Amino acid sequence: MRKSSGTVSIFGNDIDRNFSLAKKCIGVVPQEFNFSVFEKVQDIVVNQAGFYGVPRRQATANAEALLRQLNLWERRNEPARNLSGGMKRRLMIARALVHQPRLLILDEPTAGVDIELRRSMWEFLTEINRAGTTIILTTHYLEEAENLCRNVAIINKGEIVENTSVKKLLKQLNREVFVLDVSEDLTECPSVLNYQLRLRDPHSLEVEVEKGRPLNDLFAQLAAQNVAVVSMRNKVNRLEELFVTLVQNHERQGRAGGGL
Amino acid sequence: MTFAQQWVAFCTILRKEVTRFTRIWVQTLIPPVITMGLYFVIFGHLIGERIGQMGGFDYMSFVVPGLVMMAVINNSYANVVSSFFSAKFHRSIEELLVSPTPSYVILLGYIAGGVLRGLVVGGIVTFVSTFFTNFIIESPWLTMFVILLTSSLFSVAGLINAIFANSFDDISIIPTFILTPLTYFGGVFYSISMLSEFWQGVSQFNPILYMVNAFRYGFLGVSDVDVHLAIGGIAAMLLCAFLLAWYLLHKGRRLRS
């Protein structure tokens, strides 16, 4: 990917002036597998360190530590084609970290992986982040961004729509949708004043309220109609909701701007 | 990158290349030896005995340097073109492109891999030829110099081919339609003095003629062409090809999206 405009500086290294030093600071995990499936697992990781100028002895030690950490050490002498999809993804993470970069870029690392693997990957990433590695993660799972990231940038059609901390971003939400699970089956939606209530199915209701507005009156009205709420949860991921709003606003502004 | 780090990167590429061609030795090292062995038996031994002398030597001795050179050319080229194109095809070339390894180190690493395979195959073919004929290498240093220049040239050519190739078919077009005819008409099996004046003139435009004859001069001390001109020509072609490949790698042409 080539820069189209502006400047990019990685830990003070401008990519136009000092591309080589900037590259040394980065480890990249692409979305698609991009290693030779005929090479042995350990060779893939050790060779990558060599491309960064890490001496063989050091490279071998780094590779061993990472392969053990990512549960690939037992498979180190096997060709990469023998690994499962999840193992291949972990192999790419080990390869990206073997030269000990300060910045790790992951392009949708959990796309198409099972829940167990996704969770173990989250744990691993949180661990290396705590140890001092900055992580840039691109993801379509906004739950992932909300749980893992401190800062979020939302990109729509190549343009940054929002770039701020997760906390600040979530503060922008002014409406929330709650799902209320009820004890008795309902045949129709209870009628309540001042709230937009909808029957999702016989066991649950949905209500949209402004952020910070008390729900006591709603519960009181439902109780008066003998509707007992047994549990309550947010309908959708909050960040996902905000993402849709921001992208829609951005597109509306683009149309209003007459194709600038 | 410091010089020491670049050296590590170069050694890594070379090690990777050697590991590749030794891992698949049945595909890379054995077939050329069998093919050349058959040439020795049929052209050198069975037919050669009826041909008699050529260039002042028995036909078997005459044909050995050409066959060794043919093996070196084909294998240097094949090594780099298939390795680099596979890396491009499987996108493992990105391992190198994201790293700070300079383009010329990548290029030198692949050339060294191609040269080494050429030398290994050339060495085995030379060894096999000793079962069919006795010879003393006239000028070992010149022989080695010519073989290094030629294998480097064809390694770079293989890399350029791989950069432009879009499919595995594209990497066999040059060897099949250009390299093989030029090699067969490049004086491997005959001295161009046997040809009519017209075809002798046409042959002068075949670069492989100069490589085969420079190598034969180092081997046997006889050549159809001026050896200085031949070595100068190979070196000039190598320089041009190297600069082109370096430019293509540096710009990431057909490699980066």
Interface residues (C-beta under 8 A of the other chain):
Chain A: M1 R2 F19 S20 L21 K23 K24 I26 V28 P30 E32 N34 F35 S36 V37 F38 E39 D43 I44 N47 Q48 G50 F51 Y52 G53 V54 P55 R56 R95
Chain B: M1 T2 A4 Q5 Q6 V8 A9 C11 T12 I13 R15 K16 T19 R20 R23 S86 A87 H90 R91 S92 E94 E95 L96 V98 S99 P100 T101 P102 R256 S257
